[in-house]
Amino acid sequence: MSRNDRERIVDLVRDTADELTESRELSRLQEAISSIQDSYGQDHLHLTVVKGYLRKLITNDRIARYLEQYQPELLIEFRKIADMTSTLPSEAA
């Protein structure tokens, strides 16, 4: 076997190994995407429930006054969540 043949075989083995690695990475990525898709509905439901609960909290005058006095940064964030119209990031909506 010539040196050139050996180099071609080595290159072929490397290419095959690279393809296997890429295939494994693609498989792991597909599994991760599937997992995200499976949990999206449940996550969206939780966010909807939380939004409603926060809206109810911040429209209660006593709670809103307390938060405004002692935790104003929380009140700001609670209002942002309660006012959300989409769960998509603003640049994607």
C-alpha positions as CSV (number, residue, x, y, z in Angstrom):
1,M,0.0,0.0,0.0
2,S,1.4,3.3,-1.0
3,R,1.8,6.3,1.3
4,N,-0.8,8.2,-0.8
5,D,-3.3,5.3,-0.3
6,R,-2.7,5.4,3.5
7,E,-3.3,9.1,3.6
8,R,-6.5,8.7,1.7
9,I,-7.7,6.0,4.1
10,V,-6.7,8.2,7.1
11,D,-8.7,11.1,5.6
12,L,-11.7,8.9,5.0
13,V,-11.6,7.6,8.6
14,R,-11.4,11.2,9.9
15,D,-14.2,12.3,7.7
16,T,-16.3,9.4,8.8
17,A,-15.5,10.2,12.5
18,D,-16.5,13.8,11.9
19,E,-19.8,12.8,10.3
20,L,-20.6,10.5,13.2
21,T,-19.8,13.3,15.7
22,E,-22.0,15.7,13.7
23,S,-24.8,13.1,13.6
24,R,-24.6,12.5,17.3
25,E,-24.7,16.3,17.9
26,L,-27.7,16.7,15.6
27,S,-29.5,13.8,17.4
28,R,-28.9,15.5,20.8
29,L,-30.1,18.8,19.4
30,Q,-33.2,17.2,18.0
31,E,-33.9,15.6,21.4
32,A,-33.5,19.0,23.1
33,I,-35.9,20.7,20.7
34,S,-38.4,17.9,21.1
35,S,-38.2,18.3,24.9
36,I,-38.7,22.1,24.6
37,Q,-41.7,21.5,22.3
38,D,-43.2,19.0,24.7
39,S,-43.0,21.4,27.7
40,Y,-44.0,24.6,25.8
41,G,-47.8,24.0,26.3
42,Q,-47.4,23.4,30.0
43,D,-45.0,26.4,30.4
44,H,-47.5,28.6,28.5
45,L,-50.3,27.5,30.8
46,H,-48.2,28.3,33.9
47,L,-47.3,31.7,32.5
48,T,-51.0,32.5,31.8
49,V,-52.0,31.5,35.3
50,V,-49.2,33.6,36.9
51,K,-50.1,36.6,34.7
52,G,-53.7,36.4,36.0
53,Y,-52.6,36.0,39.6
54,L,-50.1,38.9,39.4
55,R,-52.8,41.1,37.8
56,K,-55.1,40.3,40.7
57,L,-52.4,41.1,43.2
58,I,-51.4,44.4,41.8
59,T,-54.9,45.6,41.3
60,N,-55.5,45.1,45.0
61,D,-54.9,48.6,46.4
62,R,-53.4,47.5,49.8
63,I,-50.9,45.1,48.1
64,A,-50.0,47.6,45.4
65,R,-49.3,50.3,48.1
66,Y,-47.2,47.8,50.1
67,L,-45.2,46.8,47.1
68,E,-44.7,50.4,46.0
69,Q,-43.4,51.4,49.4
70,Y,-41.3,48.4,50.2
71,Q,-40.5,46.5,47.0
72,P,-41.0,49.0,44.1
73,E,-38.7,47.0,41.7
74,L,-41.0,43.9,42.2
75,L,-44.1,46.0,41.5
76,I,-42.5,47.2,38.3
77,E,-41.7,43.7,37.1
78,F,-45.1,42.3,38.2
79,R,-46.8,45.0,36.1
80,K,-44.6,44.2,33.1
81,I,-45.6,40.5,33.4
82,A,-49.3,41.3,34.0
83,D,-49.3,43.6,31.0
84,M,-47.7,41.1,28.6
85,T,-49.7,40.4,25.5
86,S,-47.3,37.9,24.0
87,T,-44.9,35.3,25.4
88,L,-42.5,35.9,22.5
89,P,-39.5,38.1,22.9
90,S,-40.2,41.6,21.7
91,E,-37.9,41.4,18.7
92,A,-39.6,38.2,17.6
93,A,-43.2,39.3,18.1
